[in-house]
Amino acid sequence: MSFTMAPLLVHSVHVPAGARSALRAALATSPENRRALLTSAARVLYAEAGLDCADARELVGLADDDSACG
């Protein structure tokens, strides 16, 4: 498992609501469903928070997934 800031991002008012919601769901779901929710959170961070796609992926723990934002 990779390092993730997801548990902290869930509580930040500076993180878009859609990303926080996806992160909460990802933290509460089974490992089989987690990647899709983390990908959704990365996409919201990329689109709404103005983060670089690679940075958004890294923050949610998907640094190895090149397709997270595209």
N, CA, C and O atoms as CSV, one atom per row, in Angstrom:
chain,resi,resn,atom,element,x,y,z
A,1,MET,N,N,0.850,-1.184,0.000
A,1,MET,CA,C,0.000,0.000,0.000
A,1,MET,C,C,0.886,1.234,0.000
A,1,MET,O,O,1.905,1.264,0.689
A,2,SER,N,N,0.514,2.239,-0.756
A,2,SER,CA,C,1.287,3.465,-0.840
A,2,SER,C,C,0.848,4.457,0.231
A,2,SER,O,O,-0.217,4.328,0.835
A,3,PHE,N,N,1.700,5.441,0.442
A,3,PHE,CA,C,1.385,6.508,1.385
A,3,PHE,C,C,0.256,7.355,0.814
A,3,PHE,O,O,0.224,7.615,-0.389
A,4,THR,N,N,-0.655,7.779,1.650
A,4,THR,CA,C,-1.781,8.593,1.205
A,4,THR,C,C,-2.112,9.675,2.221
A,4,THR,O,O,-1.991,9.475,3.430
A,5,MET,N,N,-2.524,10.802,1.715
A,5,MET,CA,C,-2.978,11.913,2.557
A,5,MET,C,C,-4.497,11.898,2.698
A,5,MET,O,O,-5.069,12.794,3.318
A,6,ALA,N,N,-5.144,10.901,2.134
A,6,ALA,CA,C,-6.607,10.841,2.106
A,6,ALA,C,C,-7.257,11.061,3.470
A,6,ALA,O,O,-8.209,11.837,3.555
A,7,PRO,N,N,-6.789,10.414,4.545
A,7,PRO,CA,C,-7.454,10.640,5.833
A,7,PRO,C,C,-7.408,12.092,6.302
A,7,PRO,O,O,-8.310,12.543,7.007
A,8,LEU,N,N,-6.374,12.818,5.919
A,8,LEU,CA,C,-6.297,14.236,6.279
A,8,LEU,C,C,-7.122,15.109,5.346
A,8,LEU,O,O,-7.747,16.075,5.783
A,9,LEU,N,N,-7.125,14.772,4.073
A,9,LEU,CA,C,-7.867,15.556,3.087
A,9,LEU,C,C,-9.366,15.548,3.346
A,9,LEU,O,O,-10.059,16.517,3.038
A,10,VAL,N,N,-9.861,14.463,3.905
A,10,VAL,CA,C,-11.289,14.324,4.203
A,10,VAL,C,C,-11.771,15.452,5.116
A,10,VAL,O,O,-12.934,15.850,5.052
A,11,HIS,N,N,-10.887,15.960,5.957
A,11,HIS,CA,C,-11.280,16.955,6.961
A,11,HIS,C,C,-10.924,18.387,6.587
A,11,HIS,O,O,-11.191,19.305,7.363
A,12,SER,N,N,-10.337,18.597,5.433
A,12,SER,CA,C,-9.907,19.941,5.042
A,12,SER,C,C,-11.006,20.693,4.296
A,12,SER,O,O,-11.556,20.192,3.316
A,13,VAL,N,N,-11.315,21.885,4.762
A,13,VAL,CA,C,-12.316,22.715,4.083
A,13,VAL,C,C,-11.780,23.258,2.756
A,13,VAL,O,O,-12.543,23.796,1.953
A,14,HIS,N,N,-10.489,23.122,2.525
A,14,HIS,CA,C,-9.868,23.597,1.290
A,14,HIS,C,C,-9.940,22.561,0.168
A,14,HIS,O,O,-9.559,22.838,-0.970
A,15,VAL,N,N,-10.428,21.378,0.499
A,15,VAL,CA,C,-10.585,20.302,-0.486
A,15,VAL,C,C,-12.026,20.347,-0.986
A,15,VAL,O,O,-12.955,20.408,-0.181
A,16,PRO,N,N,-12.225,20.318,-2.308
A,16,PRO,CA,C,-13.596,20.353,-2.842
A,16,PRO,C,C,-14.480,19.257,-2.235
A,16,PRO,O,O,-14.023,18.149,-1.957
A,17,ALA,N,N,-15.739,19.595,-2.040
A,17,ALA,CA,C,-16.682,18.673,-1.400
A,17,ALA,C,C,-16.775,17.336,-2.128
A,17,ALA,O,O,-16.885,16.294,-1.483
A,18,GLY,N,N,-16.735,17.346,-3.447
A,18,GLY,CA,C,-16.812,16.102,-4.207
A,18,GLY,C,C,-15.631,15.195,-3.934
A,18,GLY,O,O,-15.786,13.975,-3.869
A,19,ALA,N,N,-14.460,15.772,-3.775
A,19,ALA,CA,C,-13.264,14.980,-3.464
A,19,ALA,C,C,-13.361,14.426,-2.042
A,19,ALA,O,O,-13.024,13.267,-1.802
A,20,ARG,N,N,-13.818,15.246,-1.109
A,20,ARG,CA,C,-13.961,14.768,0.274
A,20,ARG,C,C,-14.952,13.616,0.348
A,20,ARG,O,O,-14.722,12.636,1.058
A,21,SER,N,N,-16.044,13.734,-0.379
A,21,SER,CA,C,-17.055,12.677,-0.387
A,21,SER,C,C,-16.488,11.374,-0.960
A,21,SER,O,O,-16.702,10.301,-0.396
A,22,ALA,N,N,-15.776,11.470,-2.064
A,22,ALA,CA,C,-15.175,10.274,-2.669
A,22,ALA,C,C,-14.130,9.667,-1.748
A,22,ALA,O,O,-14.017,8.445,-1.657
A,23,LEU,N,N,-13.370,10.506,-1.069
A,23,LEU,CA,C,-12.356,9.992,-0.141
A,23,LEU,C,C,-12.992,9.303,1.058
A,23,LEU,O,O,-12.521,8.252,1.492
A,24,ARG,N,N,-14.061,9.888,1.596
A,24,ARG,CA,C,-14.768,9.231,2.713
A,24,ARG,C,C,-15.261,7.857,2.300
A,24,ARG,O,O,-15.108,6.880,3.033
A,25,ALA,N,N,-15.852,7.794,1.121
A,25,ALA,CA,C,-16.359,6.510,0.620
A,25,ALA,C,C,-15.213,5.524,0.406
A,25,ALA,O,O,-15.345,4.342,0.723
A,26,ALA,N,N,-14.097,6.001,-0.129
A,26,ALA,CA,C,-12.948,5.122,-0.378
A,26,ALA,C,C,-12.388,4.550,0.916
A,26,ALA,O,O,-11.997,3.384,0.971
A,27,LEU,N,N,-12.353,5.372,1.947
A,27,LEU,CA,C,-11.820,4.912,3.220
A,27,LEU,C,C,-12.744,3.913,3.912
A,27,LEU,O,O,-12.307,3.146,4.770
A,28,ALA,N,N,-14.017,3.924,3.537
A,28,ALA,CA,C,-15.005,3.057,4.189
A,28,ALA,C,C,-15.329,1.799,3.390
A,28,ALA,O,O,-16.045,0.927,3.883
A,29,THR,N,N,-14.818,1.689,2.175
A,29,THR,CA,C,-15.207,0.570,1.315
A,29,THR,C,C,-14.156,-0.537,1.321
A,29,THR,O,O,-13.098,-0.420,1.940
A,30,SER,N,N,-14.477,-1.588,0.628
A,30,SER,CA,C,-13.554,-2.721,0.510
A,30,SER,C,C,-12.415,-2.361,-0.437
A,30,SER,O,O,-12.565,-1.466,-1.269
A,31,PRO,N,N,-11.278,-3.045,-0.323
A,31,PRO,CA,C,-10.150,-2.780,-1.215
A,31,PRO,C,C,-10.503,-2.921,-2.696
A,31,PRO,O,O,-9.920,-2.234,-3.535
A,32,GLU,N,N,-11.437,-3.791,-3.023
A,32,GLU,CA,C,-11.816,-3.999,-4.424
A,32,GLU,C,C,-12.472,-2.762,-5.034
A,32,GLU,O,O,-12.354,-2.529,-6.237
A,33,ASN,N,N,-13.151,-1.980,-4.225
A,33,ASN,CA,C,-13.862,-0.790,-4.704
A,33,ASN,C,C,-13.091,0.504,-4.478
A,33,ASN,O,O,-13.473,1.554,-4.995
A,34,ARG,N,N,-12.021,0.434,-3.718
A,34,ARG,CA,C,-11.307,1.643,-3.287
A,34,ARG,C,C,-10.677,2.410,-4.451
A,34,ARG,O,O,-10.790,3.635,-4.507
A,35,ARG,N,N,-10.022,1.719,-5.374
A,35,ARG,CA,C,-9.298,2.403,-6.451
A,35,ARG,C,C,-10.212,3.306,-7.275
A,35,ARG,O,O,-9.822,4.420,-7.623
A,36,ALA,N,N,-11.403,2.851,-7.589
A,36,ALA,CA,C,-12.328,3.669,-8.387
A,36,ALA,C,C,-12.703,4.953,-7.644
A,36,ALA,O,O,-12.798,6.017,-8.255
A,37,LEU,N,N,-12.912,4.857,-6.356
A,37,LEU,CA,C,-13.272,6.040,-5.572
A,37,LEU,C,C,-12.093,6.992,-5.415
A,37,LEU,O,O,-12.265,8.211,-5.451
A,38,LEU,N,N,-10.898,6.438,-5.242
A,38,LEU,CA,C,-9.707,7.284,-5.163
A,38,LEU,C,C,-9.448,7.985,-6.493
A,38,LEU,O,O,-9.027,9.142,-6.523
A,39,THR,N,N,-9.702,7.280,-7.586
A,39,THR,CA,C,-9.565,7.882,-8.909
A,39,THR,C,C,-10.544,9.041,-9.059
A,39,THR,O,O,-10.187,10.090,-9.596
A,40,SER,N,N,-11.759,8.859,-8.595
A,40,SER,CA,C,-12.760,9.922,-8.645
A,40,SER,C,C,-12.296,11.136,-7.833
A,40,SER,O,O,-12.429,12.275,-8.280
A,41,ALA,N,N,-11.755,10.886,-6.648
A,41,ALA,CA,C,-11.258,11.984,-5.815
A,41,ALA,C,C,-10.110,12.712,-6.503
A,41,ALA,O,O,-10.048,13.941,-6.467
A,42,ALA,N,N,-9.206,11.971,-7.127
A,42,ALA,CA,C,-8.080,12.593,-7.833
A,42,ALA,C,C,-8.579,13.452,-8.988
A,42,ALA,O,O,-8.050,14.536,-9.233
A,43,ARG,N,N,-9.583,12.977,-9.687
A,43,ARG,CA,C,-10.139,13.755,-10.810
A,43,ARG,C,C,-10.759,15.062,-10.333
A,43,ARG,O,O,-10.611,16.098,-10.980
A,44,VAL,N,N,-11.454,15.011,-9.200
A,44,VAL,CA,C,-12.046,16.236,-8.653
A,44,VAL,C,C,-10.943,17.201,-8.214
A,44,VAL,O,O,-11.030,18.401,-8.478
A,45,LEU,N,N,-9.923,16.693,-7.557
A,45,LEU,CA,C,-8.813,17.559,-7.143
A,45,LEU,C,C,-8.144,18.194,-8.355
A,45,LEU,O,O,-7.785,19.371,-8.326
A,46,TYR,N,N,-7.981,17.430,-9.400
A,46,TYR,CA,C,-7.381,17.932,-10.633
A,46,TYR,C,C,-8.260,19.011,-11.277
A,46,TYR,O,O,-7.766,20.067,-11.673
A,47,ALA,N,N,-9.535,18.743,-11.377
A,47,ALA,CA,C,-10.456,19.645,-12.075
A,47,ALA,C,C,-10.846,20.876,-11.255
A,47,ALA,O,O,-10.942,21.979,-11.794
A,48,GLU,N,N,-11.065,20.690,-9.974
A,48,GLU,CA,C,-11.620,21.781,-9.165
A,48,GLU,C,C,-10.610,22.499,-8.274
A,48,GLU,O,O,-10.801,23.666,-7.933
A,49,ALA,N,N,-9.552,21.814,-7.903
A,49,ALA,CA,C,-8.576,22.440,-7.005
A,49,ALA,C,C,-7.364,22.964,-7.767
A,49,ALA,O,O,-6.485,23.604,-7.190
A,50,GLY,N,N,-7.326,22.686,-9.064
A,50,GLY,CA,C,-6.230,23.194,-9.870
A,50,GLY,C,C,-4.911,22.496,-9.644
A,50,GLY,O,O,-3.852,23.045,-9.949
A,51,LEU,N,N,-4.964,21.290,-9.111
A,51,LEU,CA,C,-3.732,20.534,-8.902
A,51,LEU,C,C,-3.297,19.849,-10.186
A,51,LEU,O,O,-4.122,19.502,-11.031
A,52,ASP,N,N,-2.017,19.664,-10.319
A,52,ASP,CA,C,-1.473,18.857,-11.398
A,52,ASP,C,C,-1.983,17.431,-11.201
A,52,ASP,O,O,-2.138,16.977,-10.068
A,53,CYS,N,N,-2.241,16.730,-12.293
A,53,CYS,CA,C,-2.787,15.376,-12.194
A,53,CYS,C,C,-1.884,14.464,-11.358
A,53,CYS,O,O,-2.374,13.714,-10.514
A,54,ALA,N,N,-0.587,14.526,-11.586
A,54,ALA,CA,C,0.342,13.676,-10.833
A,54,ALA,C,C,0.283,13.987,-9.343
A,54,ALA,O,O,0.355,13.080,-8.513
A,55,ASP,N,N,0.150,15.272,-9.001
A,55,ASP,CA,C,0.054,15.653,-7.591
A,55,ASP,C,C,-1.245,15.154,-6.971
A,55,ASP,O,O,-1.251,14.672,-5.838
A,56,ALA,N,N,-2.336,15.267,-7.706
A,56,ALA,CA,C,-3.627,14.791,-7.204
A,56,ALA,C,C,-3.575,13.282,-6.968
A,56,ALA,O,O,-4.052,12.794,-5.943
A,57,ARG,N,N,-2.997,12.549,-7.914
A,57,ARG,CA,C,-2.874,11.089,-7.761
A,57,ARG,C,C,-2.040,10.744,-6.539
A,57,ARG,O,O,-2.394,9.857,-5.763
A,58,GLU,N,N,-0.934,11.449,-6.375
A,58,GLU,CA,C,-0.049,11.163,-5.254
A,58,GLU,C,C,-0.731,11.435,-3.912
A,58,GLU,O,O,-0.570,10.663,-2.967
A,59,LEU,N,N,-1.487,12.524,-3.830
A,59,LEU,CA,C,-2.165,12.867,-2.577
A,59,LEU,C,C,-3.144,11.788,-2.128
A,59,LEU,O,O,-3.277,11.527,-0.932
A,60,VAL,N,N,-3.828,11.162,-3.080
A,60,VAL,CA,C,-4.822,10.155,-2.705
A,60,VAL,C,C,-4.246,8.739,-2.680
A,60,VAL,O,O,-4.960,7.780,-2.387
A,61,GLY,N,N,-2.951,8.613,-2.988
A,61,GLY,CA,C,-2.309,7.302,-2.913
A,61,GLY,C,C,-2.334,6.515,-4.205
A,61,GLY,O,O,-2.217,5.290,-4.183
A,62,LEU,N,N,-2.485,7.197,-5.338
A,62,LEU,CA,C,-2.518,6.519,-6.638
A,62,LEU,C,C,-1.355,6.943,-7.518
A,62,LEU,O,O,-1.514,7.055,-8.733
A,63,ALA,N,N,-0.219,7.174,-6.945
A,63,ALA,CA,C,0.920,7.660,-7.721
A,63,ALA,C,C,1.299,6.725,-8.850
A,63,ALA,O,O,1.930,7.158,-9.814
A,64,ASP,N,N,0.937,5.464,-8.761
A,64,ASP,CA,C,1.289,4.484,-9.781
A,64,ASP,C,C,0.236,4.372,-10.886
A,64,ASP,O,O,0.389,3.548,-11.788
A,65,ASP,N,N,-0.825,5.176,-10.837
A,65,ASP,CA,C,-1.930,5.079,-11.783
A,65,ASP,C,C,-1.929,6.281,-12.721
A,65,ASP,O,O,-2.365,7.366,-12.336
A,66,ASP,N,N,-1.442,6.099,-13.948
A,66,ASP,CA,C,-1.356,7.199,-14.908
A,66,ASP,C,C,-2.715,7.621,-15.471
A,66,ASP,O,O,-2.813,8.678,-16.094
A,67,SER,N,N,-3.751,6.828,-15.267
A,67,SER,CA,C,-5.051,7.126,-15.864
A,67,SER,C,C,-6.024,7.808,-14.901
A,67,SER,O,O,-7.192,7.993,-15.242
A,68,ALA,N,N,-5.571,8.181,-13.723
A,68,ALA,CA,C,-6.471,8.691,-12.697
A,68,ALA,C,C,-7.186,9.975,-13.086
A,68,ALA,O,O,-8.321,10.192,-12.660
A,69,CYS,N,N,-6.563,10.824,-13.873
A,69,CYS,CA,C,-7.184,12.113,-14.209
A,69,CYS,C,C,-7.691,12.176,-15.635
A,69,CYS,O,O,-8.423,13.102,-15.985
A,70,GLY,N,N,-7.334,11.249,-16.437
A,70,GLY,CA,C,-7.702,11.332,-17.838
A,70,GLY,C,C,-8.787,10.396,-18.261
A,70,GLY,O,O,-9.173,10.386,-19.430
